[in-house]
Amino acid sequence: MTKVYRAYAPASSANLSVGFDLLGIAVRPLDGSPLGDFVSARELGPDEVGTVTPDLSIAVSGRFVHKLPSDHKQNIVYDAYELVKQRLQTAGLKAKRLELTLEKNLPVCSGLGSSASSVVAAVLALDAVHDNYFGPDGCLELMGILEGKISGSIHYDNVAPCYFGGMQFITNENHQVSQSLPYFDSWYWVLCFPGIKVSTAEARAILPAQYLRQDVITFGRHIGSFIHALYTKDENLAIACLVDVIAEPYRAALIPGFAEARLFGSALGALNTGISGSGSTIFSIFKDVDQATKMKEYLERQFIANQDGFCHICKIDPQGAYVEVLEA
């Protein structure tokens, strides 16, 4: 029997209002169902010839497969294989001939770490099929390179939580990419993708090139106080710090219905309603699941714009990405 290495990488929400480019969480729907991408790796048999190159076949499936490029050489899974192949060749090793299958369950340019999910799952599947040659640190380096290829610069605020799970604070100091933070497990995160695309490049272009000194000080005060509140379990302080002075004042205009959703959430008792990553997904935090359910129902009625949209009540996923071995 042939072994199939199937990697899962969850959706993630970055920034969280208070932590522009520095905070992110992995998320899983309340019912336990997966919300993320899968990548499977299977070694080709001696009589099998790859469909993309002689050594590589790529197959795609999933709800958002129609958003992927038709040319598989433009798929991030292909880039991941080529990068792994190059690194192995540099070490005097040979990459295996593989069939890679991407199950694309996250919409692209959604604010849910779609590219990070594909990247993390692809690298983990490739590492597993190569007997875990790269290890955790090597995999993380490859993930950062591939994510940077997509977004134009390396940002770990989706990759780190997707890979490690939980809530991650991006440090990039002392040879450490991120650190896990404690979080309030009693919070329910309502995440809603309206079905419209907001590109990361567009969302970054709308931001000012320079900020007022007062805004910089406020940002630093908020994120410092927020992290302190997580460690001291001061929930009221944490909630008070969930204010975005960096991105949301400018990006809100890119997301129709966001202002109305925030007002509705506030009336329901939301702890905060903000933009997930660069959008168009928004999040709303509640301590009461019934309030979260009412917010979900409102967003499904009033915020979702087309058939691609969806809404989930989530908790923070403590596990992050993983690999399972199947028999084909």
C-alpha positions as CSV (number, residue, x, y, z in Angstrom):
1,M,0.0,0.0,0.0
2,T,1.2,3.5,-0.8
3,K,1.4,6.0,2.0
4,V,-0.4,9.4,1.6
5,Y,0.7,12.2,3.8
6,R,-2.3,14.6,4.3
7,A,-1.6,17.9,5.9
8,Y,-4.3,20.3,7.3
9,A,-3.7,24.0,8.0
10,P,-6.4,26.0,9.7
11,A,-7.7,29.4,8.8
12,S,-6.3,32.3,10.7
13,S,-7.2,35.9,11.6
14,A,-4.5,38.5,11.8
15,N,-4.2,42.0,13.3
16,L,-7.1,41.5,15.7
17,S,-7.6,45.3,15.8
18,V,-4.9,45.9,18.3
19,G,-1.9,44.1,16.7
20,F,-1.3,45.2,13.1
21,D,1.2,42.7,11.5
22,L,2.1,41.4,15.0
23,L,-0.9,39.3,16.2
24,G,-2.8,36.4,14.8
25,I,-5.0,33.5,15.9
26,A,-5.8,30.1,14.4
27,V,-9.5,29.4,14.3
28,R,-11.8,26.4,14.2
29,P,-15.6,26.5,13.9
30,L,-17.5,25.7,17.1
31,D,-18.9,22.4,15.7
32,G,-15.3,21.2,15.3
33,S,-15.4,21.0,11.5
34,P,-12.2,22.0,9.7
35,L,-11.9,25.5,8.2
36,G,-8.7,25.4,6.2
37,D,-6.8,23.8,3.4
38,F,-5.6,20.3,2.9
39,V,-2.5,19.2,0.9
40,S,-1.8,15.5,0.3
41,A,1.5,14.1,-1.0
42,R,1.8,10.6,-2.5
43,E,4.9,9.2,-4.1
44,L,4.5,8.4,-7.8
45,G,5.0,4.8,-8.8
46,P,7.8,3.8,-11.2
47,D,5.4,3.6,-14.2
48,E,3.6,6.9,-13.4
49,V,4.6,10.1,-15.2
50,G,3.8,13.5,-13.7
51,T,1.2,15.7,-15.4
52,V,2.9,19.1,-14.6
53,T,6.5,17.9,-15.0
54,P,7.8,14.3,-15.4
55,D,8.3,14.2,-11.6
56,L,5.2,16.0,-10.4
57,S,1.5,15.8,-10.7
58,I,-0.9,18.4,-9.1
59,A,-4.6,17.9,-8.5
60,V,-7.0,20.5,-7.0
61,S,-10.4,20.2,-5.4
62,G,-12.5,22.0,-2.8
63,R,-15.1,24.7,-2.5
64,F,-12.9,27.5,-3.8
65,V,-11.0,25.5,-6.5
66,H,-12.6,27.9,-9.1
67,K,-10.5,30.7,-7.7
68,L,-7.2,28.9,-8.4
69,P,-5.1,29.5,-11.6
70,S,-5.8,26.9,-14.4
71,D,-2.0,26.6,-15.0
72,H,-0.8,24.4,-12.1
73,K,2.7,26.0,-12.4
74,Q,1.2,29.2,-11.1
75,N,-0.1,27.3,-8.0
76,I,1.7,27.8,-4.7
77,V,1.9,24.1,-4.3
78,Y,4.1,23.9,-7.3
79,D,6.3,26.7,-5.9
80,A,6.5,24.7,-2.6
81,Y,7.7,21.6,-4.5
82,E,10.3,23.5,-6.5
83,L,11.6,25.2,-3.4
84,V,11.9,21.9,-1.5
85,K,13.5,20.3,-4.6
86,Q,16.1,23.1,-4.7
87,R,16.9,22.9,-1.0
88,L,17.3,19.1,-1.3
89,Q,19.6,19.4,-4.3
90,T,21.8,21.9,-2.5
91,A,22.2,19.3,0.2
92,G,23.1,16.6,-2.3
93,L,19.7,14.9,-2.1
94,K,17.0,14.2,-4.6
95,A,13.4,15.2,-4.3
96,K,10.8,12.4,-4.6
97,R,8.5,12.1,-7.6
98,L,5.1,13.1,-6.2
99,E,1.5,13.6,-6.7
100,L,0.3,16.7,-4.7
101,T,-3.4,17.3,-4.1
102,L,-4.6,20.7,-2.9
103,E,-8.1,20.9,-1.3
104,K,-8.8,24.6,-1.4
105,N,-11.5,25.3,1.2
106,L,-10.5,29.0,1.9
107,P,-11.3,31.9,-0.4
108,V,-8.3,33.9,-1.7
109,C,-7.8,37.5,-0.7
110,S,-10.4,37.0,2.1
111,G,-8.6,38.0,5.3
112,L,-8.6,34.4,6.6
113,G,-5.0,33.5,5.8
114,S,-5.9,31.6,2.7
115,S,-2.4,31.7,1.2
116,A,-0.8,30.9,4.5
117,S,-3.0,27.9,4.9
118,S,-2.0,26.5,1.5
119,V,1.6,27.3,2.1
120,V,1.7,25.6,5.6
121,A,-0.2,22.5,4.4
122,A,2.0,22.2,1.3
123,V,5.3,22.5,3.2
124,L,4.2,20.1,6.0
125,A,3.1,17.5,3.5
126,L,6.3,17.8,1.5
127,D,8.4,17.6,4.6
128,A,6.5,14.5,5.8
129,V,6.9,12.6,2.5
130,H,10.6,13.4,2.7
131,D,10.9,11.8,6.1
132,N,10.7,15.1,8.0
133,Y,14.1,16.3,6.6
134,F,13.5,20.0,7.2
135,G,12.1,19.8,10.8
136,P,10.0,22.6,12.4
137,D,12.5,25.4,12.0
138,G,13.3,24.5,8.4
139,C,9.7,24.2,7.6
140,L,8.9,27.7,9.1
141,E,11.7,29.2,7.0
142,L,10.2,27.7,3.8
143,M,6.7,28.9,4.8
144,G,8.0,32.4,5.2
145,I,9.7,32.4,1.8
146,L,6.6,31.1,0.0
147,E,4.2,33.5,1.8
148,G,6.5,36.4,0.9
149,K,6.3,35.3,-2.8
150,I,2.6,35.7,-2.7
151,S,2.2,38.9,-0.7
152,G,5.3,40.6,-1.8
153,S,6.9,40.6,1.6
154,I,7.2,38.1,4.5
155,H,4.5,38.5,7.1
156,Y,4.2,35.7,9.7
157,D,1.0,37.0,11.4
158,N,-1.0,34.3,9.4
159,V,1.7,31.7,8.9
160,A,2.7,31.4,12.6
161,P,-0.8,30.9,14.1
162,C,-1.7,28.6,11.2
163,Y,1.4,26.5,11.8
164,F,1.6,26.6,15.6
165,G,-2.0,27.2,16.6
166,G,-3.3,29.4,19.4
167,M,-2.5,33.1,19.5
168,Q,0.9,34.2,18.2
169,F,2.8,37.4,18.7
170,I,5.3,38.0,15.9
171,T,8.7,38.8,17.5
172,N,11.3,38.2,14.8
173,E,13.9,38.7,17.4
174,N,16.7,36.5,18.7
175,H,16.2,34.0,15.9
176,Q,12.6,33.5,17.0
177,V,9.7,34.2,14.6
178,S,6.9,34.2,17.2
179,Q,5.8,33.4,20.7
180,S,2.6,31.8,21.8
181,L,0.4,34.0,24.0
182,P,-2.3,33.0,26.5
183,Y,-5.8,33.9,25.4
184,F,-9.4,34.1,26.7
185,D,-10.9,30.7,25.8
186,S,-14.4,32.0,26.8
187,W,-14.5,34.3,23.7
188,Y,-16.5,33.3,20.7
189,W,-15.2,34.7,17.4
190,V,-17.9,35.2,14.7
191,L,-16.0,35.3,11.4
192,C,-17.9,36.3,8.3
193,F,-16.5,36.4,4.7
194,P,-19.0,38.4,2.6
195,G,-17.8,36.8,-0.7
196,I,-16.0,39.9,-2.1
197,K,-12.3,40.1,-2.7
198,V,-10.0,42.7,-1.1
199,S,-6.4,42.2,-2.2
200,T,-3.6,42.5,0.3
201,A,-1.8,44.9,-2.1
202,E,-4.9,47.1,-2.3
203,A,-5.4,47.1,1.4
204,R,-1.8,48.1,2.0
205,A,-1.8,50.8,-0.6
206,I,-4.7,52.6,1.1
207,L,-2.7,53.0,4.3
208,P,-0.7,56.2,4.9
209,A,3.0,56.2,4.3
210,Q,3.5,58.0,7.7
211,Y,1.5,58.2,10.9
212,L,1.1,60.9,13.5
213,R,3.3,60.5,16.6
214,Q,0.2,60.2,18.8
215,D,-1.2,57.3,16.7
216,V,2.2,55.5,17.1
217,I,2.2,56.0,20.8
218,T,-1.5,54.8,21.1
219,F,-0.7,51.7,19.0
220,G,2.2,50.8,21.3
221,R,0.3,51.5,24.4
222,H,-2.6,49.3,23.2
223,I,-0.6,46.3,22.2
224,G,1.6,46.4,25.3
225,S,-1.4,46.7,27.6
226,F,-3.3,44.0,25.6
227,I,-0.4,41.4,26.1
228,H,-0.1,42.4,29.7
229,A,-3.9,41.8,30.1
230,L,-3.6,38.4,28.6
231,Y,-0.9,37.3,31.1
232,T,-2.7,38.8,34.1
233,K,-6.1,37.6,32.9
234,D,-7.5,41.1,33.0
235,E,-10.3,40.7,30.6
236,N,-11.7,44.3,30.9
237,L,-8.3,45.8,30.1
238,A,-7.9,43.5,27.1
239,I,-11.3,44.5,25.7
240,A,-10.5,48.2,26.2
241,C,-7.3,47.8,24.1
242,L,-9.1,46.3,21.1
243,V,-8.9,49.5,19.1
244,D,-7.3,49.8,15.6
245,V,-5.6,53.2,15.0
246,I,-3.4,51.9,12.2
247,A,-5.5,50.1,9.5
248,E,-9.2,50.1,10.2
249,P,-9.8,53.8,9.8
250,Y,-8.6,53.5,6.2
251,R,-9.6,50.0,5.3
252,A,-13.2,50.2,6.5
253,A,-14.2,51.9,3.3
254,L,-13.2,48.9,1.3
255,I,-15.8,46.7,3.0
256,P,-19.5,47.5,2.3
257,G,-21.7,47.0,5.4
258,F,-18.8,46.9,7.9
259,A,-19.9,50.1,9.7
260,E,-23.5,48.7,10.0
261,A,-22.3,45.3,11.2
262,R,-20.2,47.0,13.9
263,L,-23.2,49.0,15.2
264,F,-25.4,45.8,15.2
265,G,-22.7,43.9,17.1
266,S,-22.3,46.7,19.6
267,A,-26.0,46.7,20.3
268,L,-25.9,42.9,20.9
269,G,-23.0,43.3,23.4
270,A,-20.0,42.5,21.2
271,L,-16.7,43.0,22.9
272,N,-15.3,44.2,19.6
273,T,-16.0,44.1,15.8
274,G,-13.1,44.5,13.5
275,I,-11.5,43.6,10.2
276,S,-9.8,40.2,9.9
277,G,-6.4,40.7,8.4
278,S,-6.8,43.1,5.4
279,G,-10.4,42.0,4.9
280,S,-12.9,41.5,3.5
281,T,-13.7,39.1,6.4
282,I,-14.8,40.7,9.6
283,F,-14.8,39.3,13.1
284,S,-17.0,40.0,16.1
285,I,-16.2,38.8,19.6
286,F,-18.8,37.7,22.2
287,K,-18.8,36.0,25.6
288,D,-22.3,34.7,25.1
289,V,-22.9,32.0,22.4
290,D,-26.6,33.1,22.0
291,Q,-25.4,36.7,21.2
292,A,-22.8,35.2,18.8
293,T,-25.6,33.2,17.1
294,K,-27.7,36.3,16.6
295,M,-24.7,38.1,15.1
296,K,-24.1,35.2,12.7
297,E,-27.7,35.3,11.6
298,Y,-27.6,39.1,11.0
299,L,-24.4,38.8,9.0
300,E,-25.8,36.0,6.9
301,R,-28.8,38.2,6.1
302,Q,-27.2,41.6,5.7
303,F,-23.5,41.3,5.1
304,I,-22.9,38.3,2.8
305,A,-23.0,39.6,-0.8
306,N,-23.0,36.4,-2.9
307,Q,-22.8,32.6,-2.9
308,D,-19.1,32.5,-2.0
309,G,-19.7,34.1,1.4
310,F,-20.0,32.2,4.7
311,C,-20.1,32.8,8.4
312,H,-18.8,30.7,11.3
313,I,-18.8,30.9,15.1
314,C,-15.3,29.9,16.1
315,K,-13.0,29.3,19.0
316,I,-9.2,29.7,18.8
317,D,-7.7,26.5,17.5
318,P,-4.9,25.5,20.0
319,Q,-3.5,22.8,17.7
320,G,-2.7,24.5,14.4
321,A,-1.5,22.5,11.5
322,Y,-1.0,18.7,11.5
323,V,-0.2,15.8,9.2
324,E,-1.9,12.4,9.1
325,V,-0.7,9.3,7.3
326,L,-3.3,7.4,5.2
327,E,-3.1,4.3,3.0
328,A,-3.9,4.6,-0.7
